[in-house]
Amino acid sequence: MMRRPPKFVQGFIDRHGHARFYFRRNGFNRIVLPGLPWAPEFMAKYQEVMSVKPTPLQIGADRVVPRSIRALAIAYYDSAAFKALDPTAPKASMSSPKGRSE
């Protein structure tokens, strides 16, 4: 009876009858793991992959043109200055522009 594979490991039998195991986790590319689950070489590679911290994904980052207004806005929204703003403060600058003469 085969034990359950470790967390984030998915396996299948390919068309040639070989067992294939992959490390699949959000924020990571799919990584091939050698051998069978719980074998020493398998667990060495698994521990190596688990020790790597995932980089946060920027959704749509490949669609943003560098040095554009959109890139500037994204950089501002990710900045500490924007995150330090009080989210419950009224948005007076957005609702009624100052300096407009009517």
DAPESUL-V353800 format. One record per pair of residues at least 12 apart in sequence whose ideal C-beta (glycine too) atoms are under 6 Angstrom apart, sorted by the first residue. I is the first residue (numbers start at 1). J is the second residue. D is the distance in whole Angstrom. If there is no record, write none. Layout:
BEGIN
I | J | D
I | J | D
END
This chain:
BEGIN
5 | 37 | 4
6 | 46 | 6
8 | 23 | 6
8 | 25 | 4
9 | 21 | 6
9 | 23 | 6
10 | 22 | 5
10 | 24 | 5
21 | 33 | 5
23 | 49 | 5
27 | 54 | 3
27 | 57 | 6
28 | 54 | 6
31 | 49 | 6
33 | 45 | 5
END
